[in-house]
Amino acid sequence: MTFLVMDKEMVTQPPKLWGTGNLGQETCDICRREVDAALLTMHRIVSEDIAKEAAVPASQTARLCTSCGDRLHAWFLNRVSTVTYDLELKRFKSKSPAEMVKEYEAAYNAFVKYERWRQKIG
């Protein structure tokens, strides 16, 4: 088999899966299920745009199965807000990038805690 890589070199070996699991199996960072490595995706805890605006180093990443990735996105949609209500001004204002970083990290940690609790009781 021959594969074309980005620098236009030809190689004769298939690309290695990023992982150390047996037979292409990897563990989801949240549910801890063994799934085919090709089904895991890397998710940034804080989006690259927000991390860049907040001038923080690259965001932590997690390897997630499709199910956990979908639930995490839904969790973020329901738990992370880009605005806050200012009591003095009596109006909504945009959160700073630093506030958004903290909010995404807190939401991710709460999601992991919730999912692990759900696995324990279920």
Steps between C-alpha positions, in 0.01 A plus 500: 500500500622853428389814680559866418604715795485877537854572380428301183736215593384153414506246782429130490370453855146589608482778758520379858196550718570749778469279801629204684191277522493143374377438145414866442292527817516817711328616816264798507621752759152542645307173485818286502354260242734328259406602147662483159770769493359634173178588685673717761541870433712761671290773662638825637360587839520870412474598134819616336350844426409569862833371632683724253293806597560429869875466431514162670703204378337239281195346655494158656358233271301183559461187286128435481277241343219627278239465772698693763600764244137562406391516865788736585399740223139497623625553857704804390200643313290475815763603757734753340379852437684775316318775687442597861254739661659810651293611800650850508437568132177299501581338169677200350864526403741266327730292714873549465704224336657418839152454649406276207808282554404450864139429407590236238746329736244497784230366266732223375594399855132495602419288193770244583384484861137456391582228244710304749221525759249387237716196417533411867126497568391369164 
